[in-house]
Structures are given as C-alpha cells and as structure tokens.
C-alpha cells in the first residue's frame, strides 16, 4: 500500500509540475529585466511589456489601449534557450550599457510624438532605471541602447505561444514612473 501511494504521489506531482507553466516557475525568481514600451496612436496606443526573470523565464504582454483602458491584452510566457539567454546577458552586462546613466527628468504635461520606453535592470542590490518619453530623449544614448532595442524588436517579432496566465501587475501602466527601486 505504501508503495502504491508513493507511485501515485510521483505521478500526481509530475502532472502538477507539467501544468504549472512558466509563470509558476518564474514567480519565485527575481526580475532581471523589465522592459515596457508604449507606442501612442491617434485612436489607440499599443503597450508591450516583458519581465525577464533570473531563471531564464519570461512573461510578455501585448495590449491595445484606448482612453487609458485595455481593449485587448494578451499574455505570453516561456523560457529562453541558453544561446538567447547568453545573448541578452551580453547586452545587459556590457560595460557601455552598465555605465549608462540616464538622469530622471520631470514628465511634461504634454508629449509630442510620444514613444515611451521604461527599462529596469537588476544590478547587484539595486536597479538601473531608465525612462525615455520619445525618440528625441533616446537620441543621446542611441549607441548604448541600440543592442537592447534591436534585441527587443527581434523578441517582439517572434511567434510566441499564448498563455492563460494573468497579466502581471508590474506591467500595468499608471500615472507614476513605472521603475523599480530597491
């Protein structure tokens, strides 16, 4: 009877692990990177957000927003291959990117040609936070940002499998600066 219970526990445990999905695995892992992009449009805006965890898992959301509310939000989750993980790590850990210091400014009441990027990268005991409100604000940092934004365009263009996971509150937009502090 004990042997039957052990086998049953192993089978059920394996089934639960298989259905837990990447979101359950990523929950306990610290965030390595948060990258959020908002492309403003005339009728609606598009919001893209990725949480990359230290255990190679990611949580990605894509939303269409109108009048400050989601009209459609999709969630994708997965795990980076070792090569993908190493490529991203090489970008984030490069000397030029690590030393990038973007002063935090005051958000103006109105932004012309808004195309916002919020980037937070875990650095030892704190986060390296950057916020760019438009293309003009990114211009002085273009050479340092180019590798990460190239990776981002490639990642966003990949065919990802839709997840049934809930949206992550860290990807929600609000009226404050959406950066991490520690």
Secondary structure, DSSP 8 states (H G I E B T S, - for coil): -HHHHHHHHHHHHHHHHHHHHHHHHHHTS-EEEEEEEEE--SS-EEEEEEEEETTSEEEEEEEEEETTEEEEEEEEEEE--HHHHHHHHHHHTSHHHHT---------S--TTEEEEEEEEEETTEEEEEEEEEHHHHGGGHHHHHHHHHHHHHHHHS---B------GGG---SS------
